[in-house]
Amino acid sequence: MNYKEAEKNILNRLENEIPKNYYYHNYKHTLDVLSSAEYYGEQEKLGNEDMILLKTAALFHDAGFLVKYSHSEEASVNIVNNVLPNYDYNPRQIEIINRMILSTEIPQKPRTLPEKVLCDADLDYLGRKDFYMTGLLLFREWNENGIVTSIKEWYVQELYFLQQHEYFTKSAIKLRQELKMFHLNQVKELLDKNV
């Protein structure tokens, strides 16, 4: 596997080809997910090959946004199938990466440990101090793409999402669950006050 060249390829595309009004699903989000995936992968003691496959899946998990907005995971898998053979990934490795990417579709349904790590990395911000700033990037993206029309509608969806979400790995639960629940209660309070 030529991970470094695959990384260079997809990061270049994400930096230069993602629409400018994708304030959340972009190059920076991909780097954030990659960093979180590496951290959780180390905490969960993934082996060398699993780590490379995890990092590759993190890099490509939102590549589908280069092609389409909704159900982008399917488009991400198509990109993986077309691109990664050029970087010496074999069919078994590509299938594992595809399953990791597909597991991030909401509602998340990871089965393997690497899938759980990627799902936790993808939504790591829910339990971080940058929750509101990151969330507002997604609100702005959804607003400009006609998915939500008001801040109240956004917070109603955010509350439902936080109530449904769960972290899957022991390390993410330990690191992020408490603050995520705090955010959930804050969003409830905001809605109770009729934001």
C-alpha positions, 0 to 999 in steps of 0.5 A: 500500500502506498498510503502517502501517495494516496493521502496526497492525491485525496487531500489535494482533491479535497482542498481544491475541488470541494465547493467553497460553501461546504463549510463543514464537509471539507479538507479541514474536517477530513484532517480532523477525522484523520487526527481523531482516528489515529488517536482512537486507533492507538488508544484501541491498540489497532495493529499496523495494517488496520491503522493504515486502512483506518487512516485511508478510510478517514481520508476518503470517508467524505470524498463522495462530496466531490460528486454529490451531497446526499448519500455521499458514502456511496460516492466515496466508495466509488472513488475508493474503488477507482483510486486505491488500486493505483496505490497498491491496495488489494481487493481485500483492503479496499473492501475493508475500507469500503465497509468502514466508510459505509459504517459512517452513514447516519445512523451509524452501524459499525461492526468491527473495531476499526469501523467503530473507531472511524465512526467515533472519529467522524463525530468526535466534535460532539463531545469537544469544546469546539462543539458549537463552532463546528456545529455552526459550520454545518448549520451554515452549510445546510442553510446554504444548501436548503437543508435547514432554514432557521437556527431553531430548526437546526437546534431541533435537529441537533437535539434529536441527533445528540439524543440518538448518537452513541460513541462506540469505543471505550476511549471515545466514551471515556474522553467525549461522552460526558461533555457530549451529554452536557451539550445535549442538555444545553441544546435542550435549554436553548430550545426550552427558551424558544431560540 
